[in-house]
Amino acid sequence: VSFVKRHFQGTDVLEVACGSGEITIALAKEGYKVTAGDISLEMMDHAKQKTGADLVSWQLLDMRDLSNFKKFSCICCFCDSLNYLIGDEDVQMFFRQAYDHLYENGVLLFDMHSLDRLCEFEEEFCETGVLRNVPYEWMIFSEDDCIYQNFAFYHSDQAASLEQHVQRVYDPKWIEQILIKTGFTVEVFTDFDRHGIQEGEKYFYVCRKQ
């Protein structure tokens, strides 16, 4: 939220891939007029149960197709949601859609995994714990340019539920080139406030429509 406030001085925001709505509702409570959506109806249903959800306009959406939406002064996409777009063409579609749905001088804000994450998870990392009284196992590892996360949730009265999440890690220089080709001017920060591409966990992009 502080990152948005630092780089955007307007009021109207579209958040894509909003997930469970934590950032969404926090922005709305700061006074932003927020429209938010996710490709998962279940995630949005969860978000709508939270305090402050009534401050947000919720829409089911695919970030690669914003044709049903008006223009905004700010579009944001956080929590490495961009990395769930696996193909080059998917990333380019999102950037083009964002550009087309921003007003002149509007800003696209997003983050993504750094290349360092691929090295970090060359050896599989495993974690066990209990979440809302449900035991779980979480395994994460990298292979080539992707990060794989495997989850197992052990409910007492039924079989374990399993999930796999796949995220692709992109070269930040390629991402910058595509953004510039789309028509944006681009600033990049590492881990919120360190200017440029540096060692860290995430790259944050501030892209302005000229």
C-alpha positions as CSV (number, residue, x, y, z in Angstrom):
1,V,0.0,0.0,0.0
2,S,2.9,2.4,0.8
3,F,4.4,1.5,-2.6
4,V,1.2,2.5,-4.4
5,K,0.9,5.7,-2.4
6,R,4.5,6.6,-3.2
7,H,4.1,6.1,-7.0
8,F,0.4,7.0,-7.7
9,Q,-1.3,10.3,-6.7
10,G,-4.7,9.6,-8.2
11,T,-7.8,7.9,-6.8
12,D,-9.1,5.2,-9.2
13,V,-7.4,1.8,-9.2
14,L,-7.9,-1.5,-10.9
15,E,-6.2,-4.4,-9.1
16,V,-5.9,-7.6,-11.2
17,A,-5.2,-11.0,-9.7
18,C,-6.4,-9.6,-6.4
19,G,-6.6,-13.0,-4.7
20,S,-8.0,-12.9,-1.2
21,G,-8.2,-9.1,-1.2
22,E,-5.8,-8.1,1.5
23,I,-4.1,-5.4,-0.5
24,T,-7.4,-4.5,-2.2
25,I,-9.3,-3.7,0.9
26,A,-6.3,-1.9,2.5
27,L,-6.2,0.4,-0.5
28,A,-9.9,1.0,-0.3
29,K,-9.6,1.9,3.3
30,E,-6.9,4.5,2.3
31,G,-9.5,6.2,0.2
32,Y,-8.8,4.8,-3.2
33,K,-11.8,4.0,-5.5
34,V,-10.9,0.3,-6.1
35,T,-12.2,-2.1,-8.7
36,A,-10.6,-5.5,-8.2
37,G,-10.9,-9.0,-9.8
38,D,-9.4,-12.4,-10.0
39,I,-9.8,-15.4,-12.3
40,S,-10.8,-17.5,-9.3
41,L,-14.4,-17.0,-8.2
42,E,-13.6,-18.9,-5.0
43,M,-10.9,-16.4,-4.1
44,M,-13.1,-13.4,-4.6
45,D,-15.9,-15.0,-2.6
46,H,-13.4,-15.4,0.3
47,A,-12.3,-11.7,-0.2
48,K,-15.9,-10.5,0.0
49,Q,-16.3,-11.9,3.5
50,K,-13.7,-9.6,4.9
51,T,-14.3,-6.4,6.8
52,G,-14.2,-3.5,4.3
53,A,-15.1,-5.6,1.3
54,D,-18.1,-3.4,0.7
55,L,-15.7,-0.5,-0.2
56,V,-14.6,-2.4,-3.3
57,S,-16.2,-3.1,-6.7
58,W,-15.5,-6.8,-7.3
59,Q,-15.4,-8.3,-10.9
60,L,-14.4,-11.8,-12.2
61,L,-11.6,-11.2,-14.6
62,D,-8.7,-12.6,-16.6
63,M,-5.8,-10.2,-16.5
64,R,-5.1,-11.0,-20.2
65,D,-8.5,-9.6,-21.3
66,L,-9.8,-6.4,-19.8
67,S,-12.0,-5.5,-22.7
68,N,-15.1,-5.3,-20.5
69,F,-13.5,-2.6,-18.3
70,K,-13.2,1.2,-18.6
71,K,-10.0,3.1,-18.3
72,F,-8.2,3.7,-15.0
73,S,-5.5,6.0,-13.6
74,C,-3.7,3.0,-12.0
75,I,-3.6,-0.7,-12.6
76,C,-1.8,-2.9,-10.2
77,C,-0.8,-6.6,-9.9
78,F,1.0,-7.7,-6.8
79,C,2.2,-10.8,-4.9
80,D,4.1,-12.3,-7.9
81,S,0.8,-12.9,-9.7
82,L,2.5,-12.0,-13.0
83,N,4.7,-15.1,-12.6
84,Y,1.5,-17.3,-13.0
85,L,1.5,-16.2,-16.7
86,I,3.6,-19.0,-18.2
87,G,3.9,-17.9,-21.8
88,D,5.7,-14.9,-23.4
89,E,2.5,-14.1,-25.3
90,D,0.4,-14.1,-22.1
91,V,2.7,-11.5,-20.5
92,Q,2.7,-9.3,-23.6
93,M,-1.2,-9.6,-23.7
94,F,-1.4,-8.3,-20.1
95,F,0.9,-5.4,-20.8
96,R,-1.0,-4.4,-23.9
97,Q,-4.3,-4.7,-22.1
98,A,-3.0,-2.6,-19.2
99,Y,-1.7,0.0,-21.5
100,D,-5.0,0.2,-23.4
101,H,-7.0,0.6,-20.2
102,L,-4.9,3.3,-18.6
103,Y,-5.5,7.0,-19.1
104,E,-2.7,9.1,-20.5
105,N,0.0,9.4,-17.8
106,G,-1.6,6.4,-15.9
107,V,0.6,4.0,-14.1
108,L,0.9,0.2,-14.1
109,L,2.4,-1.1,-10.9
110,F,3.4,-4.8,-10.5
111,D,6.0,-7.1,-8.9
112,M,7.6,-10.4,-9.9
113,H,10.1,-12.9,-8.6
114,S,13.7,-12.0,-9.0
115,L,16.1,-14.3,-10.9
116,D,17.7,-15.0,-7.5
117,R,14.7,-17.1,-6.5
118,L,15.7,-19.7,-9.1
119,C,19.0,-20.1,-7.3
120,E,17.4,-20.0,-3.9
121,F,15.2,-23.0,-4.6
122,E,17.6,-25.2,-6.7
123,E,17.5,-27.5,-3.6
124,E,13.9,-28.4,-2.6
125,F,12.7,-26.5,0.5
126,C,10.1,-28.3,2.7
127,E,7.9,-26.9,5.4
128,T,5.2,-28.4,7.7
129,G,2.8,-26.7,9.9
130,V,-0.8,-26.2,10.9
131,L,-3.0,-23.6,9.3
132,R,-6.5,-22.9,10.7
133,N,-6.3,-26.3,12.5
134,V,-5.4,-28.1,9.3
135,P,-1.9,-29.8,9.1
136,Y,-0.1,-29.1,5.8
137,E,3.1,-29.8,3.9
138,W,4.6,-27.3,1.5
139,M,7.4,-28.1,-0.9
140,I,9.0,-25.6,-3.3
141,F,11.8,-26.1,-5.9
142,S,13.0,-24.5,-9.1
143,E,13.7,-26.2,-12.4
144,D,14.9,-24.3,-15.5
145,D,13.0,-21.0,-15.4
146,C,10.1,-22.2,-13.3
147,I,9.3,-22.4,-9.6
148,Y,7.1,-25.3,-8.5
149,Q,5.1,-25.3,-5.2
150,N,3.4,-28.5,-4.0
151,F,0.9,-28.3,-1.2
152,A,-0.8,-31.1,0.8
153,F,-3.6,-30.3,3.3
154,Y,-4.5,-33.1,5.7
155,H,-8.2,-32.8,6.7
156,S,-9.1,-35.2,9.6
157,D,-12.3,-36.5,7.9
158,Q,-11.2,-36.9,4.3
159,A,-8.3,-37.6,2.0
160,A,-5.5,-35.1,1.7
161,S,-6.1,-32.3,-0.8
162,L,-3.2,-31.6,-3.1
163,E,-2.3,-28.6,-5.2
164,Q,0.6,-27.6,-7.4
165,H,1.4,-24.0,-8.3
166,V,3.7,-23.3,-11.3
167,Q,5.3,-19.9,-11.7
168,R,7.7,-18.8,-14.5
169,V,10.5,-16.5,-13.6
170,Y,11.3,-13.9,-16.3
171,D,14.5,-12.0,-17.2
172,P,13.9,-8.5,-15.9
173,K,15.6,-7.0,-18.9
174,W,13.3,-8.8,-21.3
175,I,10.3,-7.6,-19.2
176,E,11.6,-4.0,-19.5
177,Q,12.1,-4.3,-23.2
178,I,8.5,-5.5,-23.7
179,L,7.1,-2.7,-21.5
180,I,9.0,0.0,-23.5
181,K,7.9,-1.6,-26.8
182,T,4.3,-1.4,-25.5
183,G,4.7,2.3,-24.9
184,F,5.5,2.6,-21.2
185,T,8.4,4.4,-19.5
186,V,9.8,2.1,-16.8
187,E,11.4,2.4,-13.4
188,V,12.5,-0.8,-11.6
189,F,13.1,-1.3,-7.9
190,T,14.3,-4.3,-6.0
191,D,12.4,-5.2,-2.8
192,F,10.2,-2.1,-2.8
193,D,12.7,0.8,-2.6
194,R,16.2,-0.2,-3.9
195,H,16.6,1.4,-7.3
196,G,17.4,-0.8,-10.2
197,I,18.0,-4.6,-10.6
198,Q,19.8,-5.8,-7.5
199,E,20.1,-8.9,-5.5
200,G,16.9,-9.6,-3.7
201,E,13.5,-11.4,-3.7
202,K,11.3,-9.3,-5.9
203,Y,11.5,-6.7,-8.7
204,F,8.9,-3.9,-8.5
205,Y,8.0,-2.1,-11.7
206,V,6.6,1.5,-12.1
207,C,5.4,1.8,-15.7
208,R,3.8,5.1,-16.9
209,K,1.8,5.5,-20.1
210,Q,3.1,8.3,-22.2
